[in-house]
Amino acid sequence: MYFAELDQSGLVQRVIVASKEFIDSGVLGDPNTWAEVGIGNRKNYPGIGYKYDSNRNAFIAPKIYPSWVLDEDTVQWKAPKPKPTDLDNYRWDESALDWVEDHTRQ
């Protein structure tokens, strides 16, 4: 099983593979600072710097841009405007608050 170690504010410090018994043994410190990954309907695999939200039972990635909002269904950040679907060579421009063509990607 995978476990994420959380600091006092719920930020993921590391993710390890271990048994529940090993975590509960206290070898790695207080077992209450560890959250099991993939239990229940938990969404998103955690990474260092992700925040565990117990109300959503989800690991939430750091916010990419200030204008992006959290999608409650996927618990992932999304732009305030949908990305154009005609081509894949768009990038988000936070100053314009819009998708712009990225000519560096072909």
LOTOR-332796 format. One record per residue (C-alpha): x negated, y negated, z; residue number from 1; residue in three letters. Coordinates in nm, 3 decimals. Each point is the difference from the previous one (the first is absolute). Last residue first. Example, Ala and Ser with C-alpha at 12.3 -4.5 7.8 and 13.67 -1.06 7.14 Angstrom:
BEGIN
[pt [-1.367,0.106,0.714],2,"SER"] [pt [0.137,0.344,0.066],1,"ALA"] 
end
This chain:
BEGIN
[pt [-0.483,-2.207,-3.284],106,"GLN"] [pt [-0.055,-0.158,0.338],105,"ARG"] [pt [-0.192,-0.331,-0.001],104,"THR"] [pt [0.291,-0.166,-0.181],103,"HIS"] [pt [0.217,0.017,0.309],102,"ASP"] [pt [0.339,-0.136,-0.097],101,"GLU"] [pt [0.164,-0.189,0.282],100,"VAL"] [pt [0.255,0.114,0.259],99,"TRP"] [pt [0.145,-0.280,0.206],98,"ASP"] [pt [-0.033,-0.198,0.321],97,"LEU"] [pt [-0.216,-0.249,-0.191],96,"ALA"] [pt [-0.257,-0.026,0.281],95,"SER"] [pt [0.047,0.368,0.086],94,"GLU"] [pt [-0.080,0.119,-0.352],93,"ASP"] [pt [0.098,0.369,-0.017],92,"TRP"] [pt [-0.168,0.198,-0.275],91,"ARG"] [pt [0.135,0.119,-0.331],90,"TYR"] [pt [-0.155,0.236,-0.254],89,"ASN"] [pt [0.247,0.286,0.030],88,"ASP"] [pt [0.219,-0.101,-0.294],87,"LEU"] [pt [0.372,-0.053,-0.070],86,"ASP"] [pt [0.105,0.069,0.358],85,"THR"] [pt [-0.038,-0.344,0.150],84,"PRO"] [pt [-0.062,0.021,0.377],83,"LYS"] [pt [0.309,-0.082,0.203],82,"PRO"] [pt [-0.004,-0.335,0.181],81,"LYS"] [pt [-0.045,-0.053,0.376],80,"PRO"] [pt [-0.286,0.249,-0.018],79,"ALA"] [pt [0.029,0.320,0.197],78,"LYS"] [pt [-0.157,0.130,0.319],77,"TRP"] [pt [0.074,0.360,0.093],76,"GLN"] [pt [0.241,0.141,0.257],75,"VAL"] [pt [0.169,0.196,-0.282],74,"THR"] [pt [0.360,-0.075,0.098],73,"ASP"] [pt [-0.067,-0.313,0.208],72,"GLU"] [pt [-0.198,-0.169,-0.278],71,"ASP"] [pt [-0.235,-0.235,0.183],70,"LEU"] [pt [-0.039,-0.339,-0.160],69,"VAL"] [pt [-0.280,-0.156,-0.204],68,"TRP"] [pt [-0.060,-0.375,0.018],67,"SER"] [pt [-0.303,0.020,0.232],66,"PRO"] [pt [-0.178,0.248,-0.230],65,"TYR"] [pt [-0.123,0.355,0.063],64,"ILE"] [pt [0.151,0.062,0.342],63,"LYS"] [pt [-0.197,0.268,0.185],62,"PRO"] [pt [0.152,0.342,-0.056],61,"ALA"] [pt [0.293,0.112,0.215],60,"ILE"] [pt [0.007,0.339,0.173],59,"PHE"] [pt [0.357,0.102,0.065],58,"ALA"] [pt [0.245,0.117,0.267],57,"ASN"] [pt [0.198,-0.316,-0.080],56,"ARG"] [pt [0.041,-0.094,0.367],55,"ASN"] [pt [-0.339,0.157,0.082],54,"SER"] [pt [-0.185,-0.229,-0.238],53,"ASP"] [pt [-0.356,0.126,-0.044],52,"TYR"] [pt [-0.224,-0.262,-0.152],51,"LYS"] [pt [-0.250,0.075,-0.274],50,"TYR"] [pt [-0.353,-0.127,0.061],49,"GLY"] [pt [-0.167,0.336,-0.063],48,"ILE"] [pt [0.231,0.202,-0.220],47,"GLY"] [pt [0.332,0.162,0.067],46,"PRO"] [pt [0.200,0.217,-0.243],45,"TYR"] [pt [0.322,-0.179,-0.078],44,"ASN"] [pt [0.341,0.083,0.147],43,"LYS"] [pt [0.089,0.195,0.312],42,"ARG"] [pt [0.317,0.198,-0.061],41,"ASN"] [pt [-0.077,0.253,0.272],40,"GLY"] [pt [-0.370,0.057,0.058],39,"ILE"] [pt [-0.238,-0.076,-0.283],38,"GLY"] [pt [-0.281,-0.141,0.213],37,"VAL"] [pt [-0.012,0.069,0.373],36,"GLU"] [pt [-0.060,-0.313,0.201],35,"ALA"] [pt [-0.294,-0.024,0.243],34,"TRP"] [pt [-0.040,-0.259,0.278],33,"THR"] [pt [0.227,0.206,0.229],32,"ASN"] [pt [-0.261,0.279,0.005],31,"PRO"] [pt [-0.225,-0.227,0.211],30,"ASP"] [pt [-0.360,0.070,-0.085],29,"GLY"] [pt [-0.151,0.214,-0.274],28,"LEU"] [pt [-0.050,0.306,0.220],27,"VAL"] [pt [0.341,-0.071,0.153],26,"GLY"] [pt [0.125,0.358,-0.041],25,"SER"] [pt [0.318,-0.126,-0.170],24,"ASP"] [pt [-0.195,-0.086,-0.317],23,"ILE"] [pt [-0.156,0.350,-0.003],22,"PHE"] [pt [0.336,0.167,0.066],21,"GLU"] [pt [0.163,-0.196,-0.282],20,"LYS"] [pt [-0.262,0.144,-0.232],19,"SER"] [pt [-0.243,-0.224,-0.182],18,"ALA"] [pt [-0.058,-0.174,-0.332],17,"VAL"] [pt [-0.098,-0.362,0.050],16,"ILE"] [pt [0.116,-0.352,-0.081],15,"VAL"] [pt [-0.178,-0.304,0.140],14,"ARG"] [pt [0.067,-0.338,0.163],13,"GLN"] [pt [0.364,-0.039,-0.102],12,"VAL"] [pt [0.148,-0.320,0.138],11,"LEU"] [pt [0.278,0.045,0.259],10,"GLY"] [pt [-0.077,-0.310,0.207],9,"SER"] [pt [-0.172,0.196,0.277],8,"GLN"] [pt [-0.216,0.191,-0.250],7,"ASP"] [pt [0.132,0.299,-0.192],6,"LEU"] [pt [-0.176,0.326,-0.086],5,"GLU"] [pt [0.169,0.172,-0.293],4,"ALA"] [pt [0.053,0.376,0.004],3,"PHE"] [pt [0.004,0.252,-0.283],2,"TYR"] [pt [0.102,0.361,0.048],1,"MET"] 
end
